[in-house]
Amino acid sequence: MSKFNLEKSIEILEQTPATVKSLLGNLSDDWTLTKSEENSWSPFDVIGHYIHAEEADWIPRAEIILAQGENRAFEPFDRFAQFELSKGKTLAELLETFGELRQQSLETLKSWNLTYEQLQLKGIHPEFGEVTLEQLLSTWVVHDLTHIRQLSIILAKHYSVSVGPWTAYLSILK
């Protein structure tokens, strides 16, 4: 396990839009609009969620922490807002929007030239209480990777029955 490093974090955050676009960009709706299980998310929903997080979570919360104002409380994050916000849009539009928003977020993040002391500043999460900027930025990276994993699982489950006995060797289906 390694200690938090902003430059290494940015390496992952920069790659996520291209990674998900490469994975999903040329797939049919059968792949991208289908949910692997009832009450789960489709790949389309995941990309909508990434967009909502860019707009309402990472940079807005970091700004609250950095301001160190009287009120350091974060607004609750609606983890399901993408269902309404993505209506009427295509996956191609969502992928493009996500890429643009992420680029803007990273430009903002880089412009701050954060110090170790700033990374230790705290905000107030509605569920967890005090959290540091370092924890927020670390979570952003792991959040990206979590949803890349989720996308792979959703796609793999399309063939969960079709692979037959090979299921025993395919951990993604377990």
N, C-alpha and C positions, 0 to 999 in steps of 0.2 A: 504494500500500500504506500502511496506517496502522499506527501503533504500538498496542500493547495498551491497551485502555481497559476497566476492569471494568464500568462502567455500560453501555457499548455491548455488551459481551459478554452481560450479563444481558438486554438487549433481545432478543437472538436466543434465548438459553436459555429465556426465558419463553414465546416463541412456538412452540417446537417441538411441545409436546403438542397444542396447538390445530391446528397445521398438519397434523400427521399424522392427527389425528382427522377433520379436514375432508376430507382426501384419501381416507381409507380407511373412515371410520366407517359409511357406508351402502352399501358395496359388497358384492356377493355373494361367497361363498367361492371362486367361480371366479376372481375377481380377487385375493383376499387369501391364498389357500392355495396357489396355483399358483406354481411356481418357473419363472423364465424359461429356465434352463438346468440341466442335471444338476449336482449338487453346488453349487448356488447357494442363496440364501435366498429365501423367500417374504416378502411384506409382513408376515405374521403373525410370522415369525422375526425380522424387523428390530425389531418392537415389543418382542418378548421380549428382544432384545439391549439395547435402550434401558433396559429395566427392570433387567436384570442390571448394567448399567453404573452406574445410579443407586445400586444397593445395594452394589456392590463396588469401584467405581473412583473416581469424581471426588471426592466428599466424603471417603470413607475415606482416600484418598491425600493429599488436602489436609490432613487432620487429622494424618497422620504427619509431613508437612513442617512444619506449624505447631508441633507438639509439640517438634521439634528434640531428640528423645530420643536415647539411645545408639544405638538401632537405627532408622535412617531408611529401611530397605529396604521396598519395596512387595511385597505378595504378588503372585505372578503372576496375571494376569487371564485367565480362561477365556473366550475369544471365542466359544465354542460352547455355553456352559452353558444358553442359552435353550432348546435343543432338549429338555432334560429338565425344566427349570423351568417351561416353558409348557404341558406336557402336561395335557390335561383342561380347559384354559381356553378361553374364547371370545375373539375379537378385541376385542369390546366390553369384556370384563373387563380385558384387557391395556391397552387405551387408557386406561381409568379408572385403573388402577393406576399407569401411567406418569405421568399427569397429577398424581396425588396425590404420588407420590414426588418428582417434579421440583419441585413446590411446596415440599415439605419441604426439599429440597436447596438451593433458592434462598433460603429463609428462613434457613437455616444460613449460607450464603455471605454474605448481606447483614449478618447479625448480627456477623460478624467485623470489619467496618469496616477492611478490609485497607489497610495502608500500602505505599508503594513498597518499603520495606525488607523487609516480610514477603513481598512478591511475588518477591523475589530469593532467599528461603530455598530450600534444596535438599533433595530426597529422593533415594532411589536406586531407579531403575527396573531391573527384572530383566534387561532387554535393552539399554537405552541408557546405564545408569550414572546419573551425576548429572543431575538435571533440576530446574528451578526451578518454584515455584508458578505463576508467570506462564506458563510453558510448558504446565503441566498445564491451567490454566484456558483458555488459548488453544486447546489441543487439544480440550477439551470442546466449544467452540463449533464448531470445524471438523468434529469428529466428528458433531455433530448435522446439519450441512449436508451432509456426505458421505452420510449415510443418507437424507436427504430426496431427494438426487439419485438414490441407489440405488433408492428406492421408485418414483420417476418412470420410471427405466429399466426396472424390472421390469414395470410396468404397460404401458409403451409397447411392449415386446417381444411382448405378446399379439397385436398387430396387425402385427408386422414383415413378415409375408408378405402380409397383406391390403392393405397400402397400395400395393403394386405399384411402379410407377416413381417414385412420390413419395419412396421411400427415399433417393434422391439429395439431397433437400432436408431430410431429417429427421435431423439430427446425433445425436439421442438413440438412433437405431438403429444407429449405427456403432460 
